[in-house]
């Protein structure tokens, strides 16, 4: 959290979000509320998308085990494989405790992506759950670091593919502010100079992998059906490292995606959100 230009508490990265009109709810239980929301959906229809540390997701399935069978799928933004798993830049090399120079794998730590590193036990409980395993998609840094917001993408985010290119709509400007907030860090620390990568939207886009409308569907490459057994290192220098082994009924860990279709779908989502906002204002 930060402070916006009005002096009110706001979200780091933009000052364009409106101030809240109600106080935060304090009598909620996140685990119970997630369970209630998922069970309110018919079996095999609801997806859970985890875009942060997996603590709450792990507690959810440990507290309410039948939910693993009830949901249609789980999409996780987290983890990093490295080792040439995908054609994605991961940053400069680093020196191990033994003095070896190795290619970087993670973002927060040399071997680990932040969401998994933050609670590796929770991540392991999710990835090794036998019921969740075949219905889980893991969107790792190996694929998010391919989705770089280049100058062309930044223009698309601000203005769309048509219309006035001098005054971007406030909703698009807000999204652009948030997108660019860490651009300098990615350029300086990870040498991602073409533009910052997108992370969380790809975990949402994974739900569109089987969408019947080709204009909406986002195509992810699993090399014709690759599936993996996913595990996490819990101790030592490599704590939080994501490890995979081939498994016939395992988890989907895509290696790449059709970026052109992804950006087109993202632009369509921003356009629909913009129209909805206009409708509410009118």
C-alpha positions as CSV (number, residue, x, y, z in Angstrom):
1,X,0.0,0.0,0.0
2,X,1.1,3.6,-0.6
3,X,-0.3,7.1,-0.4
4,X,-2.0,8.6,-3.4
5,X,-2.0,12.3,-4.5
6,X,-5.0,13.1,-2.3
7,X,-3.2,11.9,0.8
8,X,-5.5,8.8,1.1
9,X,-4.1,5.3,1.4
10,X,-4.0,3.8,-2.1
11,X,-2.5,0.9,-4.1
12,X,1.2,1.3,-5.0
13,X,1.5,1.9,-8.7
14,X,-1.4,4.2,-9.4
15,X,-3.3,7.1,-7.9
16,X,-6.4,6.6,-10.2
17,X,-8.3,4.1,-8.1
18,X,-11.3,5.7,-6.3
19,X,-11.3,5.9,-2.5
20,X,-13.3,3.1,-0.9
21,X,-16.9,4.1,0.1
22,X,-17.2,1.5,2.9
23,X,-15.1,0.1,5.6
24,X,-13.3,-3.2,5.3
25,X,-15.2,-6.3,6.4
26,X,-13.8,-7.6,9.6
27,X,-16.0,-10.6,10.4
28,X,-14.9,-12.7,7.5
29,X,-13.2,-16.0,7.3
30,X,-11.4,-16.3,4.0
31,X,-11.3,-20.1,4.0
32,X,-15.0,-20.5,4.9
33,X,-16.0,-17.8,2.4
34,X,-14.0,-19.4,-0.4
35,X,-15.5,-22.8,0.3
36,X,-19.0,-21.3,0.3
37,X,-18.5,-19.5,-3.0
38,X,-17.1,-22.6,-4.7
39,X,-19.8,-25.0,-3.4
40,X,-22.4,-22.5,-4.6
41,X,-21.4,-23.5,-8.1
42,X,-22.4,-26.7,-9.7
43,X,-19.9,-29.5,-9.5
44,X,-17.1,-29.4,-12.1
45,X,-17.7,-25.8,-13.1
46,X,-15.8,-23.5,-10.8
47,X,-12.1,-22.6,-11.1
48,X,-9.9,-21.3,-8.3
49,X,-7.1,-18.9,-9.4
50,X,-4.2,-18.5,-7.0
51,X,-2.0,-15.5,-7.8
52,X,-0.1,-15.1,-4.5
53,X,1.4,-17.4,-1.8
54,X,-0.6,-20.7,-1.6
55,X,-1.3,-20.5,2.2
56,X,-5.0,-19.9,1.9
57,X,-5.4,-22.4,-0.9
58,X,-3.7,-25.1,1.0
59,X,-5.8,-24.4,4.1
60,X,-8.9,-24.4,2.0
61,X,-8.3,-28.0,0.6
62,X,-7.0,-29.3,4.0
63,X,-10.1,-28.0,5.8
64,X,-12.6,-28.9,3.1
65,X,-11.1,-31.9,1.3
66,X,-14.2,-32.6,-0.9
67,X,-13.6,-29.3,-2.6
68,X,-10.7,-30.9,-4.6
69,X,-13.2,-33.1,-6.3
70,X,-15.9,-30.4,-6.6
71,X,-13.9,-27.8,-8.6
72,X,-13.2,-27.9,-12.3
73,X,-9.7,-26.7,-12.0
74,X,-7.0,-24.8,-10.1
75,X,-4.7,-22.3,-11.8
76,X,-1.6,-21.2,-9.9
77,X,0.7,-18.3,-10.8
78,X,3.9,-19.5,-9.1
79,X,7.1,-21.4,-9.4
80,X,10.1,-21.4,-11.7
81,X,11.6,-24.4,-13.4
82,X,14.7,-23.1,-15.3
83,X,17.3,-25.4,-16.8
84,X,16.1,-24.6,-20.4
85,X,12.5,-25.7,-19.7
86,X,11.3,-22.8,-21.8
87,X,12.7,-20.0,-23.9
88,X,12.3,-17.3,-21.3
89,X,14.9,-14.8,-19.9
90,X,15.4,-15.4,-16.2
91,X,18.0,-12.8,-15.3
92,X,21.7,-12.7,-14.7
93,X,23.8,-15.5,-13.2
94,X,24.5,-15.8,-9.5
95,X,27.1,-17.3,-7.3
96,X,26.2,-20.3,-5.1
97,X,27.3,-20.8,-1.5
98,X,30.0,-23.2,-2.9
99,X,31.3,-20.5,-5.2
100,X,29.8,-21.9,-8.4
101,X,28.3,-19.5,-11.1
102,X,24.9,-20.7,-12.2
103,X,22.0,-19.3,-14.3
104,X,19.2,-17.7,-12.2
105,X,15.9,-19.6,-11.9
106,X,13.7,-17.5,-9.6
107,X,12.9,-13.9,-9.0
108,X,12.8,-13.4,-5.2
109,X,15.6,-15.9,-4.7
110,X,18.1,-17.3,-7.2
111,X,16.3,-20.7,-7.2
112,X,12.7,-19.7,-6.3
113,X,9.8,-17.7,-7.4
114,X,8.2,-15.5,-4.6
115,X,4.8,-17.1,-4.3
116,X,6.2,-20.6,-3.8
117,X,9.2,-19.4,-1.7
118,X,6.9,-17.5,0.7
119,X,5.1,-20.7,1.8
120,X,6.8,-23.8,0.3
121,X,5.0,-26.2,2.5
122,X,1.6,-24.9,1.3
123,X,2.8,-25.1,-2.3
124,X,3.9,-28.7,-1.8
125,X,0.6,-29.7,-0.3
126,X,-1.2,-28.3,-3.3
127,X,1.1,-29.7,-5.9
128,X,1.1,-33.2,-4.4
129,X,-2.6,-33.5,-3.7
130,X,-3.6,-36.5,-5.8
131,X,-7.1,-35.2,-6.6
132,X,-5.9,-31.7,-7.5
133,X,-2.9,-32.8,-9.5
134,X,-4.5,-33.6,-12.8
135,X,-6.8,-30.6,-12.7
136,X,-4.1,-28.0,-11.9
137,X,-2.3,-25.6,-14.2
138,X,0.9,-24.0,-13.0
139,X,1.9,-20.8,-14.7
140,X,5.6,-20.4,-13.9
141,X,8.1,-17.6,-14.5
142,X,9.3,-19.7,-17.5
143,X,6.1,-18.7,-19.3
144,X,5.3,-15.3,-17.7
145,X,8.8,-14.0,-18.7
146,X,7.8,-14.6,-22.3
147,X,4.8,-12.2,-22.0
148,X,6.8,-9.0,-22.0
149,X,4.8,-5.7,-22.3
150,X,6.8,-4.2,-25.2
151,X,6.2,-0.6,-26.3
152,X,3.6,-1.9,-28.8
153,X,1.8,-3.7,-26.0
154,X,1.9,-0.7,-23.8
155,X,0.3,1.4,-26.5
156,X,-2.4,-1.3,-26.9
157,X,-3.1,-1.3,-23.2
158,X,-3.4,2.5,-23.1
159,X,-5.4,3.1,-26.2
160,X,-6.7,-0.2,-27.6
161,X,-6.5,-0.9,-31.3
162,X,-8.5,2.1,-32.4
163,X,-9.9,5.4,-31.2
164,X,-8.5,8.5,-29.7
165,X,-4.8,8.1,-29.0
166,X,-4.2,11.3,-27.2
167,X,-6.4,10.8,-24.0
168,X,-6.4,7.2,-22.7
169,X,-9.5,6.1,-20.8
170,X,-9.0,6.2,-17.0
171,X,-9.5,2.4,-16.7
172,X,-6.8,1.7,-19.2
173,X,-4.5,4.4,-17.7
174,X,-4.9,2.7,-14.3
175,X,-4.0,-0.7,-15.7
176,X,-1.0,0.8,-17.6
177,X,0.2,2.4,-14.3
178,X,0.1,-0.9,-12.5
179,X,1.7,-2.7,-15.4
180,X,4.7,-0.3,-15.5
181,X,5.2,0.1,-11.8
182,X,8.0,-2.5,-11.6
183,X,9.3,-2.0,-15.1
184,X,12.5,-0.3,-13.9
185,X,13.2,-3.2,-11.5
186,X,12.7,-5.8,-14.2
187,X,15.1,-3.9,-16.4
188,X,17.8,-3.3,-13.8
189,X,17.7,-6.6,-11.8
190,X,16.6,-9.1,-14.5
191,X,17.7,-7.4,-17.6
192,X,14.2,-7.5,-19.1
193,X,14.6,-4.3,-21.0
194,X,11.9,-4.9,-23.7
195,X,9.2,-4.3,-21.1
196,X,7.9,-5.8,-17.9
197,X,6.4,-9.3,-17.9
198,X,2.8,-10.0,-17.0
199,X,2.2,-12.7,-14.4
200,X,-1.2,-12.9,-12.8
201,X,-3.3,-12.3,-16.1
202,X,-1.7,-15.5,-17.6
203,X,-3.0,-17.5,-14.6
204,X,-6.5,-16.2,-15.5
205,X,-6.0,-16.7,-19.2
206,X,-5.3,-20.4,-18.5
207,X,-9.1,-20.8,-17.9
208,X,-9.6,-19.8,-21.5
209,X,-7.5,-22.7,-22.8
210,X,-10.6,-24.8,-23.8
211,X,-12.9,-21.9,-24.6
212,X,-15.1,-22.8,-27.6
213,X,-14.8,-19.3,-29.2
214,X,-11.5,-19.1,-31.0
215,X,-11.4,-15.3,-30.6
216,X,-11.4,-15.7,-26.9
217,X,-9.4,-18.9,-26.4
218,X,-5.8,-18.5,-25.4
219,X,-3.6,-21.3,-26.7
220,X,-0.9,-22.7,-24.3
221,X,1.8,-25.1,-25.6
222,X,2.1,-28.4,-23.6
223,X,4.0,-30.2,-26.4
224,X,1.0,-32.4,-27.3
225,X,0.0,-33.4,-23.7
226,X,3.0,-33.2,-21.4
227,X,2.1,-33.6,-17.7
228,X,4.3,-33.3,-14.7
229,X,4.6,-34.3,-11.1
230,X,5.4,-31.1,-9.3
231,X,7.2,-30.8,-6.0
232,X,8.9,-28.1,-3.9
233,X,12.2,-28.0,-2.0
234,X,11.5,-27.3,1.7
235,X,15.0,-26.6,3.1
236,X,18.5,-25.6,2.4
237,X,20.0,-23.1,-0.2
238,X,17.3,-24.1,-2.7
239,X,14.3,-23.7,-0.5
240,X,11.2,-22.9,-2.6
241,X,12.6,-24.4,-5.7
242,X,10.0,-25.9,-8.0
243,X,10.9,-29.4,-9.3
244,X,9.1,-31.4,-12.0
245,X,9.2,-35.0,-13.2
246,X,7.2,-36.5,-16.2
247,X,3.9,-38.0,-15.0
248,X,1.1,-39.4,-17.2
249,X,-1.7,-38.1,-15.1
250,X,0.1,-35.1,-13.7
251,X,-0.1,-31.3,-13.7
252,X,-0.1,-29.0,-16.7
253,X,3.0,-26.8,-16.7
254,X,2.9,-25.0,-20.1
255,X,6.2,-24.1,-21.9
256,X,4.8,-21.2,-24.0
257,X,1.6,-19.6,-25.3
258,X,0.3,-17.8,-28.3
259,X,1.2,-14.3,-27.3
260,X,-0.6,-12.6,-30.2
261,X,-3.9,-14.2,-29.2
262,X,-3.2,-13.5,-25.5
263,X,-2.7,-9.8,-26.1
264,X,-5.7,-9.6,-28.3
265,X,-7.8,-11.3,-25.6
266,X,-6.4,-8.9,-23.0
267,X,-7.4,-5.9,-25.1
268,X,-10.9,-7.3,-25.5
269,X,-11.2,-7.7,-21.8
270,X,-10.1,-4.1,-21.2
271,X,-12.6,-2.9,-23.8
272,X,-15.4,-4.8,-22.2
273,X,-14.5,-3.5,-18.7
274,X,-14.3,0.0,-20.1
275,X,-17.8,-0.3,-21.6
276,X,-19.2,-1.7,-18.3
277,X,-17.7,1.2,-16.5
278,X,-19.3,3.7,-18.8
279,X,-22.6,1.9,-18.4
280,X,-22.4,2.2,-14.6
281,X,-21.5,5.9,-14.8
282,X,-24.4,6.5,-17.2
